[in-house]
Amino acid sequence: MDTLVSLSKRRGFVFQSSEIYGGTGSCWDYGPLGVELKNNIKRVWWRDFVQGRPDMVGIDASILMHPTVWKASGHLDHFTDPMVDCRECKLRFRADHVDELPWTHYCPATKGNKFTIPAREPCGHCGARRTLCPDCGKGELTAPRQFNLMFKTFMGPVEEDASVTYLRPETAQAMFVNFDNVLQSMRLKLPFGIAQAGRSFRNEITPGNFIFRTREFEQMEIEYFVNPHDTIEGRPADEYWHDRWIEDCLAWFRRYGLREENLRLREHGKDELSHYSKRTVDIDYRFPIGWSELMGIANRTDFDLKQHSKFSGKSLTYFDEERKEHVVPYVVEPAAGVDRALLAFLADAYVEEEVRGEKRVVLRLHPELAPIKVAVLPLLKKREEIVKTAHGIRADLAKYWRVVYDDTAAIGRLYRRQDEVGTPYCVTVDVQTVGDQAKGEVGDGKVTIRDRDSMEQIRVPLTALGSVFRELLSGGAWASVAGRFERKGEG
Ligand code: ATP
């Protein structure tokens, strides 16, 4: 994790928020490369799950919603963690986590000597168990109090109870409250889904682990509505679609580079299910901190639509033409975190290897996710013709992709810089490309393309660059493209 945090800072992926003021607890800013990576993740998610599917539409709702939304959804009553405070040092703990911590003990059997005792174990000298604050070992802990994770704020100029509202802790509720608007305006037939990507806020008691758990983060959520009376392949439609979405989401993460051995499914036990859920399955990823949730896929039944109907007094049903009846759809919710996905893609892509006796750091990011697609590098920055051609190539390719020009170091160094940020291809312009006018030589009009992963190089005519990159950057394999051009040694 430390390696990723330092690479992220050094190369402009993620910075500590408000760093010059000492940083803001658990808030992070995405830098020039981070924002590209994050946008690419959201873009391919939207393309694959919304744009490409006839049964999906999207929305972009406001973060501040009517406060009753959170009463109806259960967030006001249930979105809480139990907290205890130390009366002495004032540290705050999650009540259900206190026993998981090693504890400080001043042992009476050894004249008050201080010991740190492993979690859940008694003192080896006096046999006492922990009753006081695990950290300072002196203060009593308060009785557990429920702490709501929603950020409270006021709507309008008067700070009074009537104007209290909340920053949304998930994007999902906007899809439920807009269910009828979307259904009517788009004339949809079940099953269909509504997607949204946007910010959510949770006043987490123990944020941390870089961008894994923060208080402000982005989610990509889908609410997929199905008719509970339908059966598909002999199974209730909601159960069928739940499994379909689990498979599709898992396949999506694999498609963009997460390795099979770093992914697993985790079924929620009955005691751990949320109040609305019939069944929830998490996709876990083997993060640098260990196996943890990357996304969750829940069968929320008709809980949300029924609750919002009850609290708003509006009917939130679907008219089933075949059966001539109104039904409250069931909903399957694939809910992913953008920041966690970004962390997983970074962690999975990071490789250190030895090349010709030197360490090479390479981010093997999927080309569609890579922040920079192509770097154009002049071999000699003093040759005007070379530099001009390189700038021209950058400008042409930049109409379609994020492409950069760099001449601030020798070519080997420039390649390593691009490897480290995951740029899949470099284009080099050299004397051969433009020729040497002084000697009366004309150039061959070809440039070198270097592949990040294999480090292989090919010579490609300038006129073919656009079509070659269209092929490579839309999933074309390097080997099949490279086979059609003249080879050069590794770069
Ligand atoms: P956790 O158990 O890790 O707190 P959760 O089960 O509460 O997560 P959901 O409510 O299912 O999370 O939210 C869906 C997704 O949103 C999560 O799988 C995760 O990717 C992301 N997410 C949730 N909370 C945070 C957070 N505090 N920081 C970053 N991402 C988050």
Residues whose N, C-alpha, C, O or C-beta is under 5 A from the ligand:
A	BS01	ATP	R202 E204 I211 F212 R213 T214 F217 Q219 E293 L294 M295 G296 A335 A336 G337 R340
